[in-house]
Amino acid sequence: MKIELLYFSNCPHWKPALLSLKQILTKENISESVDLIEIESEVMAEEHSFPGSPTIRINGRDIEGKQDVFGFQCRFYEGGEGTPSETLIKNAILKYK
């Protein structure tokens, strides 16, 4: 399983998302590491089909499903939250476990 967290450094939500992701991996006894990919520009955002920070991908797939809008921006998840819910992260991980 390949796990990636894409972010930009000024995003206040990427570290909490990473913490939640690592806690879930530990609880589920999954030893895969998380590849951190820092998006540094609009060009990189387009190259990585980056819908915003933070973005978690499992085996190249966004945990929320297909995204259509990409850019060097903050991302908001269901309910207007800046981080994905633990349930969303866990369900995506278990789908590919």
C-alpha positions in Angstrom: 0.0 0.0 0.0 1.4 3.4 -1.0 0.3 6.3 1.3 0.9 9.9 0.4 0.1 13.2 2.2 0.4 16.2 -0.1 0.5 19.6 1.5 1.9 23.1 1.4 4.0 24.3 4.3 1.8 27.3 5.4 -1.3 25.1 5.7 -2.3 24.8 9.4 -4.2 21.5 8.8 -1.5 19.2 7.3 0.2 18.3 10.6 -3.1 17.4 12.3 -4.0 15.3 9.3 -0.6 13.6 9.4 -1.0 12.9 13.1 -4.5 11.4 12.6 -3.2 9.3 9.7 -0.3 7.9 11.7 -2.5 7.1 14.7 -4.9 5.2 12.5 -2.1 3.3 10.8 -0.8 2.3 14.3 -4.3 1.2 15.5 -4.7 -0.9 12.4 -1.2 -2.5 12.7 -0.2 -1.1 9.3 3.5 -0.5 9.0 3.7 1.4 5.7 5.3 4.8 5.9 3.7 8.0 4.8 5.3 9.8 1.8 5.2 13.5 2.4 5.0 15.6 -0.8 5.4 19.3 -0.3 3.6 21.3 -3.0 5.5 24.6 -3.4 3.8 26.3 -6.3 0.8 26.5 -8.6 2.7 24.6 -11.2 3.5 21.7 -8.8 -0.2 21.7 -7.8 -1.2 21.2 -11.4 1.5 18.6 -12.0 0.3 16.6 -9.0 -3.4 17.1 -9.6 -3.5 18.7 -6.1 -7.0 19.6 -4.9 -5.6 21.4 -1.8 -3.8 21.0 1.4 -3.9 18.5 3.0 -4.6 15.7 0.5 -4.2 12.0 1.5 -3.9 9.4 -1.3 -3.9 5.7 -0.9 -2.4 3.8 -3.9 -2.7 7.0 -5.8 -6.4 7.5 -5.1 -7.8 10.5 -3.2 -9.5 9.4 0.0 -12.6 11.4 -0.9 -12.7 10.1 -4.5 -12.2 11.8 -7.8 -11.4 15.5 -7.5 -12.0 18.0 -10.3 -10.5 21.3 -9.0 -6.8 21.6 -8.5 -4.7 24.4 -7.2 -2.3 25.8 -4.6 -5.0 26.3 -1.9 -6.4 25.0 1.3 -8.7 22.1 1.1 -12.0 21.6 3.0 -13.6 18.3 3.7 -17.1 17.3 4.4 -18.6 19.6 7.0 -16.2 22.4 6.2 -13.4 20.9 8.1 -9.8 21.6 7.1 -8.8 18.0 7.9 -10.3 14.7 6.8 -12.3 12.9 9.5 -10.7 9.9 11.1 -13.6 7.8 9.7 -12.8 8.9 6.2 -9.1 8.1 6.6 -9.7 4.8 8.2 -12.3 3.7 5.6 -9.8 4.5 2.8 -7.0 2.6 4.5 -9.1 -0.4 5.2 -10.3 -0.5 1.6 -6.7 -1.1 0.4 -5.4 -3.1 3.4 
